[in-house]
Amino acid sequence: MHMMALTLKTGLLPEFVRSLDAAYLTAIDVRLRRLFGRGLAEFAEAEPEGLYAALERAVGRHNAEVFFIMFSKWLERRAEQEN
């Protein structure tokens, strides 16, 4: 299983979302709420597998990719701290 799929399945995405800078979180949250009626935290909890597509539509492909690159780096740091 791909690492990203595994982390989505184990619920680490909501933890990552809670760790985001307030200004960054708000910028994404506003756009998601405008389009889908729910924010980033709600997507992370209820529909993590649909988050990339929602982000791509709300903030563009580049920014959706940046979000998941940040998530990947966060996972790497977390794994290093656990070892």
N, CA and C atoms as a LAMMPS dump frame, in Angstrom:
ITEM: TIMESTEP
0
ITEM: NUMBER OF ATOMS
249
ITEM: BOX BOUNDS ff ff ff
-5.0000000000000000e+02 5.0000000000000000e+02
-5.0000000000000000e+02 5.0000000000000000e+02
-5.0000000000000000e+02 5.0000000000000000e+02
ITEM: ATOMS id mol type element x y z
1 1 1 N 0.846 -1.176 0
2 1 2 C 0 0 0
3 1 3 C 0.895 1.244 0
4 2 1 N 0.536 2.214 -0.793
5 2 2 C 1.283 3.463 -0.895
6 2 3 C 1.264 4.193 0.449
7 3 1 N 2.377 4.84 0.809
8 3 2 C 2.498 5.517 2.1
9 3 3 C 1.379 6.529 2.329
10 4 1 N 1.044 7.32 1.3
11 4 2 C 0.011 8.341 1.452
12 4 3 C -1.338 7.693 1.729
13 5 1 N -1.646 6.611 1.026
14 5 2 C -2.913 5.906 1.251
15 5 3 C -2.965 5.349 2.664
16 6 1 N -1.847 4.826 3.127
17 6 2 C -1.783 4.279 4.473
18 6 3 C -2.025 5.362 5.515
19 7 1 N -1.416 6.519 5.344
20 7 2 C -1.59 7.584 6.329
21 7 3 C -2.999 8.146 6.298
22 8 1 N -3.621 8.189 5.132
23 8 2 C -5.011 8.635 5.066
24 8 3 C -5.889 7.649 5.818
25 9 1 N -5.564 6.373 5.676
26 9 2 C -6.349 5.319 6.317
27 9 3 C -6.175 5.334 7.836
28 10 1 N -5.004 5.666 8.319
29 10 2 C -4.746 5.637 9.76
30 10 3 C -5.105 6.942 10.459
31 11 1 N -5.593 7.921 9.73
32 11 2 C -6.091 9.134 10.361
33 11 3 C -5.067 10.193 10.693
34 12 1 N -3.924 10.189 10.035
35 12 2 C -2.921 11.209 10.327
36 12 3 C -3.208 12.539 9.641
37 13 1 N -4.02 12.528 8.609
38 13 2 C -4.334 13.772 7.906
39 13 3 C -5.012 14.795 8.82
40 14 1 N -6.002 14.417 9.633
41 14 2 C -6.595 15.413 10.537
42 14 3 C -5.575 16.012 11.513
43 15 1 N -4.647 15.195 11.976
44 15 2 C -3.598 15.696 12.872
45 15 3 C -2.724 16.718 12.153
46 16 1 N -2.374 16.431 10.9
47 16 2 C -1.594 17.377 10.104
48 16 3 C -2.356 18.681 9.92
49 17 1 N -3.629 18.596 9.583
50 17 2 C -4.446 19.799 9.372
51 17 3 C -4.458 20.656 10.636
52 18 1 N -4.578 20.032 11.801
53 18 2 C -4.575 20.788 13.066
54 18 3 C -3.234 21.473 13.322
55 19 1 N -2.165 20.978 12.701
56 19 2 C -0.836 21.559 12.921
57 19 3 C -0.529 22.736 11.994
58 20 1 N -1.393 22.993 11.024
59 20 2 C -1.128 24.041 10.033
60 20 3 C -1.209 25.44 10.634
61 21 1 N -0.448 26.345 10.047
62 21 2 C -0.492 27.756 10.401
63 21 3 C -1.915 28.279 10.19
64 22 1 N -2.39 29.102 11.106
65 22 2 C -3.774 29.591 11.059
66 22 3 C -4.092 30.344 9.768
67 23 1 N -3.172 31.165 9.295
68 23 2 C -3.425 31.944 8.074
69 23 3 C -3.545 31.024 6.856
70 24 1 N -2.671 30.041 6.754
71 24 2 C -2.709 29.083 5.64
72 24 3 C -4.002 28.274 5.694
73 25 1 N -4.327 27.789 6.882
74 25 2 C -5.541 27.006 7.067
75 25 3 C -6.777 27.812 6.684
76 26 1 N -6.834 29.057 7.105
77 26 2 C -7.982 29.912 6.799
78 26 3 C -8.122 30.146 5.306
79 27 1 N -7.012 30.398 4.626
80 27 2 C -7.052 30.651 3.183
81 27 3 C -7.643 29.459 2.427
82 28 1 N -7.239 28.264 2.79
83 28 2 C -7.764 27.066 2.135
84 28 3 C -9.205 26.811 2.568
85 29 1 N -9.448 26.968 3.857
86 29 2 C -10.765 26.696 4.421
87 29 3 C -11.86 27.534 3.757
88 30 1 N -11.593 28.813 3.566
89 30 2 C -12.578 29.716 2.963
90 30 3 C -12.956 29.241 1.565
91 31 1 N -11.979 28.869 0.791
92 31 2 C -12.256 28.43 -0.585
93 31 3 C -13.004 27.101 -0.625
94 32 1 N -12.623 26.174 0.246
95 32 2 C -13.335 24.895 0.285
96 32 3 C -14.783 25.095 0.724
97 33 1 N -14.988 25.921 1.74
98 33 2 C -16.352 26.173 2.231
99 33 3 C -17.216 26.831 1.162
100 34 1 N -16.627 27.739 0.416
101 34 2 C -17.383 28.427 -0.636
102 34 3 C -17.849 27.437 -1.707
103 35 1 N -16.989 26.505 -2.068
104 35 2 C -17.333 25.548 -3.126
105 35 3 C -18.122 24.33 -2.644
106 36 1 N -17.77 23.828 -1.461
107 36 2 C -18.315 22.541 -1.025
108 36 3 C -19.143 22.605 0.256
109 37 1 N -19.146 23.743 0.928
110 37 2 C -19.924 23.866 2.15
111 37 3 C -19.295 23.225 3.369
112 38 1 N -18.046 22.835 3.263
113 38 2 C -17.311 22.304 4.423
114 38 3 C -15.838 22.639 4.287
115 39 1 N -15.186 22.691 5.431
116 39 2 C -13.801 23.129 5.461
117 39 3 C -12.791 21.999 5.405
118 40 1 N -11.544 22.389 5.51
119 40 2 C -10.428 21.45 5.402
120 40 3 C -10.478 20.377 6.482
121 41 1 N -10.715 20.77 7.72
122 41 2 C -10.767 19.792 8.811
123 41 3 C -11.883 18.779 8.589
124 42 1 N -13.01 19.249 8.083
125 42 2 C -14.135 18.348 7.828
126 42 3 C -13.809 17.361 6.705
127 43 1 N -13.143 17.839 5.654
128 43 2 C -12.708 16.934 4.584
129 43 3 C -11.713 15.918 5.134
130 44 1 N -10.767 16.374 5.931
131 44 2 C -9.735 15.483 6.471
132 44 3 C -10.345 14.374 7.317
133 45 1 N -11.383 14.696 8.067
134 45 2 C -12.039 13.704 8.926
135 45 3 C -12.973 12.787 8.146
136 46 1 N -13.829 13.379 7.314
137 46 2 C -14.923 12.624 6.707
138 46 3 C -14.609 12.032 5.338
139 47 1 N -13.782 12.709 4.564
140 47 2 C -13.549 12.265 3.186
141 47 3 C -12.11 12.528 2.752
142 48 1 N -11.126 11.948 3.443
143 48 2 C -9.731 12.232 3.097
144 48 3 C -9.367 11.827 1.673
145 49 1 N -10.005 10.77 1.168
146 49 2 C -9.682 10.315 -0.187
147 49 3 C -10.153 11.293 -1.257
148 50 1 N -11.067 12.186 -0.931
149 50 2 C -11.55 13.178 -1.889
150 50 3 C -10.907 14.538 -1.738
151 51 1 N -9.979 14.654 -0.796
152 51 2 C -9.4 15.961 -0.5
153 51 3 C -8.569 16.515 -1.649
154 52 1 N -7.768 15.681 -2.295
155 52 2 C -6.934 16.205 -3.385
156 52 3 C -7.796 16.83 -4.473
157 53 1 N -8.833 16.128 -4.903
158 53 2 C -9.708 16.651 -5.96
159 53 3 C -10.386 17.943 -5.519
160 54 1 N -10.803 17.998 -4.266
161 54 2 C -11.447 19.21 -3.749
162 54 3 C -10.461 20.371 -3.709
163 55 1 N -9.245 20.107 -3.238
164 55 2 C -8.223 21.157 -3.203
165 55 3 C -7.872 21.624 -4.606
166 56 1 N -7.751 20.68 -5.513
167 56 2 C -7.414 21.031 -6.894
168 56 3 C -8.468 21.981 -7.469
169 57 1 N -9.706 21.705 -7.191
170 57 2 C -10.785 22.565 -7.686
171 57 3 C -10.814 23.911 -6.954
172 58 1 N -10.55 23.9 -5.66
173 58 2 C -10.664 25.115 -4.847
174 58 3 C -9.465 26.049 -4.979
175 59 1 N -8.259 25.484 -5.015
176 59 2 C -7.059 26.333 -4.997
177 59 3 C -6.102 26.073 -6.16
178 60 1 N -6.474 25.166 -7.062
179 60 2 C -5.631 24.877 -8.218
180 60 3 C -4.726 23.677 -7.989
181 61 1 N -4.298 23.081 -9.094
182 61 2 C -3.471 21.872 -9.039
183 61 3 C -2.155 22.108 -8.297
184 62 1 N -1.472 23.189 -8.617
185 62 2 C -0.18 23.46 -7.981
186 62 3 C -0.325 23.529 -6.464
187 63 1 N -1.3 24.276 -5.986
188 63 2 C -1.48 24.427 -4.54
189 63 3 C -1.94 23.133 -3.878
190 64 1 N -2.721 22.331 -4.583
191 64 2 C -3.106 21.02 -4.051
192 64 3 C -1.865 20.14 -3.9
193 65 1 N -0.992 20.191 -4.895
194 65 2 C 0.25 19.414 -4.821
195 65 3 C 1.151 19.918 -3.703
196 66 1 N 1.237 21.23 -3.538
197 66 2 C 2.041 21.803 -2.452
198 66 3 C 1.509 21.328 -1.101
199 67 1 N 0.194 21.316 -0.94
200 67 2 C -0.412 20.841 0.308
201 67 3 C 0.043 19.415 0.612
202 68 1 N -0.018 18.534 -0.382
203 68 2 C 0.35 17.144 -0.137
204 68 3 C 1.862 16.944 -0.022
205 69 1 N 2.65 17.812 -0.617
206 69 2 C 4.099 17.786 -0.384
207 69 3 C 4.376 18.164 1.069
208 70 1 N 3.683 19.189 1.554
209 70 2 C 3.83 19.582 2.963
210 70 3 C 3.422 18.434 3.883
211 71 1 N 2.341 17.749 3.539
212 71 2 C 1.884 16.606 4.327
213 71 3 C 2.945 15.507 4.325
214 72 1 N 3.531 15.239 3.172
215 72 2 C 4.57 14.228 3.059
216 72 3 C 5.788 14.573 3.92
217 73 1 N 6.214 15.837 3.866
218 73 2 C 7.362 16.281 4.68
219 73 3 C 7.034 16.161 6.167
220 74 1 N 5.807 16.506 6.546
221 74 2 C 5.363 16.396 7.935
222 74 3 C 5.43 14.938 8.389
223 75 1 N 4.99 14.018 7.519
224 75 2 C 5.053 12.591 7.841
225 75 3 C 6.493 12.122 8.02
226 76 1 N 7.392 12.61 7.161
227 76 2 C 8.81 12.243 7.279
228 76 3 C 9.381 12.725 8.61
229 77 1 N 9.093 13.972 8.978
230 77 2 C 9.586 14.507 10.259
231 77 3 C 9.019 13.706 11.43
232 78 1 N 7.771 13.37 11.339
233 78 2 C 7.11 12.599 12.397
234 78 3 C 7.766 11.219 12.544
235 79 1 N 8.059 10.572 11.418
236 79 2 C 8.701 9.257 11.452
237 79 3 C 10.1 9.344 12.052
238 80 1 N 10.835 10.408 11.714
239 80 2 C 12.182 10.595 12.265
240 80 3 C 12.127 10.789 13.776
241 81 1 N 11.146 11.519 14.258
242 81 2 C 11.004 11.764 15.695
243 81 3 C 10.661 10.483 16.448
244 82 1 N 9.919 9.598 15.8
245 82 2 C 9.531 8.34 16.443
246 82 3 C 10.686 7.352 16.515
247 83 1 N 11.687 7.522 15.646
248 83 2 C 12.838 6.6 15.633
249 83 3 C 13.92 7.067 16.511
